[in-house]
Amino acid sequence: MVIFGGLHCFAWFSHFPTHSEQASWRVSALVIAGLPLFVVPCMLLVSIGVAETAVGLFLFFILPVIYFVARIVLLIIMVIDLRSLPSDAYKAVSWIYLIPHL
């Protein structure tokens, strides 16, 4: 899951129409990439019995909600950013020149 979240960090320096969209993308990507790294120590604390109630509540109820919200934010930003595509996205590609044997 860390690798999946890390893939979203590749768009760190991509163009976004507004600064708030860029900041939201960055925060959501960091949450998705970093949350699994935080879950493992919490699971170890619960398994050895050091912290049971508060960490269990945090681990099984709050962290999934945070992860879900971060994923939804990324999906919404992906769809919203379709409004400001570069002009090259609308050009027709001449596929015949890309196939060398024709």
Backbone bond lengths (Angstrom), bond angles and torsions (degrees), N, CA, C in turn:
res aa  C-N    CA-C-N  psi(-1)  N-CA   C-N-CA  omega(-1)  CA-C   N-CA-C  phi
1 M - - - 1.434 - - 1.524 111.40 -
2 V 1.304 116.07 -27.75 1.465 118.99 178.17 1.524 109.68 -66.62
3 I 1.329 116.56 -39.10 1.466 120.08 178.98 1.523 110.09 -65.83
4 F 1.321 117.09 -41.25 1.466 120.90 177.95 1.529 110.33 -59.98
5 G 1.312 117.37 -44.58 1.458 120.79 177.45 1.513 112.23 -68.04
6 G 1.330 116.13 -35.46 1.452 120.17 178.43 1.516 113.02 -65.19
7 L 1.317 117.10 -29.55 1.462 120.16 177.20 1.522 111.55 -63.32
8 H 1.315 116.59 -32.74 1.464 119.38 178.00 1.531 111.15 -71.26
9 C 1.305 117.23 -22.21 1.466 120.70 178.62 1.529 111.91 -73.65
10 F 1.343 117.65 -14.43 1.465 119.63 176.15 1.525 111.73 -62.46
11 A 1.318 117.32 -24.53 1.469 120.97 179.27 1.523 111.65 -87.78
12 W 1.317 117.15 19.15 1.464 121.68 -176.17 1.525 111.82 -57.67
13 F 1.324 117.15 -43.73 1.461 121.33 -176.92 1.526 112.20 -104.02
14 S 1.315 117.33 17.32 1.467 120.11 177.60 1.520 110.44 -72.34
15 H 1.321 114.26 163.60 1.467 119.99 179.30 1.527 109.58 -80.11
16 F 1.312 116.23 130.14 1.454 123.21 173.38 1.522 107.27 -123.45
17 P 1.336 118.07 145.89 1.463 119.91 -177.72 1.527 113.76 -61.76
18 T 1.323 117.59 -36.12 1.468 119.73 -179.91 1.523 109.42 -129.47
19 H 1.317 114.31 159.06 1.458 119.60 178.78 1.531 111.48 -67.49
20 S 1.327 116.98 -34.08 1.467 119.26 -179.95 1.527 111.35 -66.56
21 E 1.326 117.59 -35.09 1.463 119.96 176.08 1.520 110.86 -67.48
22 Q 1.317 116.70 -39.25 1.458 120.26 178.36 1.524 110.69 -65.45
23 A 1.313 117.17 -43.15 1.467 120.82 179.34 1.524 110.75 -66.59
24 S 1.319 117.25 -39.82 1.469 120.25 178.00 1.521 110.85 -64.35
25 W 1.332 116.56 -40.51 1.461 120.23 178.26 1.530 110.35 -62.79
26 R 1.316 116.42 -45.67 1.460 120.10 -178.50 1.525 112.14 -63.40
27 V 1.322 117.35 -44.33 1.463 120.78 -179.85 1.524 110.04 -64.65
28 S 1.316 117.01 -44.51 1.462 120.27 -179.55 1.530 111.59 -64.96
29 A 1.319 116.71 -40.24 1.463 119.85 178.33 1.525 110.83 -64.50
30 L 1.320 116.73 -40.80 1.467 119.31 177.74 1.525 111.93 -66.42
31 V 1.318 117.01 -37.79 1.465 120.41 178.20 1.521 110.04 -63.89
32 I 1.327 117.00 -45.85 1.455 120.39 -178.55 1.524 111.19 -66.89
33 A 1.321 117.55 -35.53 1.461 120.61 179.49 1.525 111.98 -78.18
34 G 1.323 117.98 -35.26 1.457 120.37 -172.98 1.510 115.96 -93.82
35 L 1.308 117.51 -20.40 1.457 120.34 -177.22 1.526 113.29 -61.67
36 P 1.337 119.71 -42.24 1.471 118.18 177.44 1.531 113.32 -62.50
37 L 1.325 117.04 -29.79 1.463 119.49 177.53 1.526 111.48 -70.01
38 F 1.305 117.14 -25.04 1.459 121.96 178.47 1.525 111.83 -85.25
39 V 1.326 116.57 -27.41 1.466 120.85 -176.82 1.518 111.64 -70.38
40 V 1.314 118.06 -37.79 1.472 121.08 -176.42 1.528 112.20 -60.40
41 P 1.336 121.11 -49.48 1.467 118.96 177.07 1.529 112.70 -62.64
42 C 1.326 117.09 -35.55 1.464 119.34 177.80 1.526 110.76 -64.29
43 M 1.312 117.13 -40.83 1.469 120.19 178.54 1.523 111.07 -65.36
44 L 1.322 117.00 -36.12 1.467 120.04 177.15 1.522 111.21 -65.73
45 L 1.331 117.34 -40.33 1.460 120.45 177.72 1.524 111.74 -63.73
46 V 1.306 116.56 -39.02 1.457 119.85 178.77 1.524 110.67 -70.30
47 S 1.335 117.63 -39.37 1.463 120.40 -176.40 1.528 112.72 -69.49
48 I 1.333 117.82 -32.26 1.464 118.42 179.07 1.519 111.97 -89.89
49 G 1.320 116.58 -3.57 1.455 120.74 174.00 1.514 115.39 85.24
50 V 1.314 118.48 12.02 1.462 120.95 179.99 1.529 110.41 -69.71
51 A 1.282 115.62 -49.01 1.465 120.34 -179.79 1.516 107.44 -129.55
52 E 1.291 115.35 120.48 1.449 117.55 -174.48 1.522 112.92 -110.37
53 T 1.280 118.39 -58.99 1.457 120.61 -170.26 1.517 112.87 -76.03
54 A 1.306 117.16 -55.84 1.473 119.82 -174.38 1.522 111.20 -67.33
55 V 1.323 117.25 -44.48 1.463 119.96 -179.26 1.520 110.18 -69.44
56 G 1.322 117.34 -37.37 1.460 119.92 177.82 1.514 111.88 -63.67
57 L 1.308 116.30 -42.78 1.465 120.82 176.84 1.518 110.62 -61.90
58 F 1.322 115.53 -45.72 1.457 120.90 179.61 1.525 110.69 -63.15
59 L 1.333 116.35 -42.42 1.462 121.83 -174.47 1.519 112.40 -71.27
60 F 1.294 117.13 -41.44 1.461 119.56 -171.40 1.521 114.73 -100.03
61 F 1.320 118.51 -11.02 1.461 119.46 -179.73 1.521 113.38 -121.89
62 I 1.303 117.92 -43.60 1.463 120.30 -174.24 1.533 111.86 -83.48
63 L 1.330 118.11 -45.17 1.463 120.27 -178.79 1.526 113.14 -63.15
64 P 1.337 119.87 -41.07 1.469 117.67 176.10 1.532 113.33 -62.43
65 V 1.321 116.84 -34.46 1.469 119.59 177.95 1.530 109.86 -66.80
66 I 1.315 117.00 -42.72 1.474 121.06 178.52 1.526 110.03 -62.39
67 Y 1.338 117.20 -43.62 1.465 121.35 179.15 1.529 110.49 -63.27
68 F 1.319 116.85 -44.41 1.456 121.59 -179.84 1.533 111.06 -61.92
69 V 1.306 117.46 -43.56 1.471 121.23 179.13 1.530 110.13 -63.56
70 A 1.332 117.43 -41.17 1.473 120.36 179.16 1.520 110.82 -63.81
71 R 1.331 118.08 -40.25 1.462 121.14 177.93 1.529 111.33 -65.53
72 I 1.321 116.92 -42.05 1.465 120.78 178.78 1.527 110.58 -64.00
73 V 1.335 117.16 -40.76 1.470 120.78 178.37 1.526 110.11 -60.76
74 L 1.336 117.73 -43.33 1.461 120.10 178.44 1.527 111.45 -62.86
75 L 1.315 117.09 -41.98 1.463 119.65 178.96 1.524 111.67 -64.25
76 I 1.306 116.99 -41.71 1.468 120.53 179.75 1.524 110.71 -65.58
77 I 1.317 117.28 -42.76 1.470 120.17 179.64 1.522 110.66 -65.33
78 M 1.331 117.53 -36.95 1.468 119.53 177.59 1.522 111.28 -60.96
79 V 1.309 117.31 -43.00 1.460 120.68 -179.53 1.529 110.80 -71.77
80 I 1.321 116.82 -41.36 1.464 120.42 -179.54 1.531 111.29 -63.59
81 D 1.313 117.56 -36.99 1.467 120.40 -177.79 1.521 113.28 -70.23
82 L 1.311 118.35 -8.63 1.462 120.03 175.01 1.522 111.64 -67.99
83 R 1.324 117.85 -15.59 1.463 120.93 -179.32 1.528 112.14 -73.31
84 S 1.307 117.59 -18.81 1.471 119.40 -175.84 1.529 111.38 -126.64
85 L 1.322 115.28 52.57 1.464 119.48 177.10 1.526 110.09 -72.23
86 P 1.338 117.35 150.18 1.467 118.89 175.12 1.530 110.09 -67.74
87 S 1.311 116.98 159.40 1.470 121.07 -176.56 1.528 112.03 -64.06
88 D 1.320 118.26 -25.24 1.466 120.92 178.71 1.532 112.30 -66.19
89 A 1.296 118.69 -19.74 1.461 121.34 179.58 1.521 111.57 -69.52
90 Y 1.320 117.79 -20.06 1.460 122.26 -177.58 1.521 113.32 -97.71
91 K 1.315 118.11 0.26 1.459 121.25 179.49 1.530 109.79 -78.68
92 A 1.306 115.32 142.86 1.460 120.69 176.30 1.534 108.52 -79.82
93 V 1.312 115.27 134.80 1.457 120.50 -179.73 1.519 108.45 -91.83
94 S 1.309 115.80 130.63 1.453 120.63 176.35 1.526 107.64 -88.43
95 W 1.324 115.33 94.22 1.456 120.65 -173.88 1.516 113.04 -68.72
96 I 1.302 119.01 -23.89 1.458 121.53 -176.04 1.536 111.49 -64.46
97 Y 1.329 116.90 -29.38 1.469 120.10 179.34 1.522 112.47 -80.48
98 L 1.303 117.21 -14.04 1.464 120.83 -179.61 1.521 112.54 -89.60
99 I 1.335 117.04 -11.94 1.461 120.58 179.70 1.523 107.21 -102.41
100 P 1.330 118.05 111.42 1.467 120.72 -170.03 1.540 114.57 -69.09
101 H 1.299 120.32 -26.60 1.472 120.35 -173.21 1.518 112.73 -88.20
102 L 1.311 120.83 -0.26 1.470 121.45 179.70 1.507 111.07 -100.47
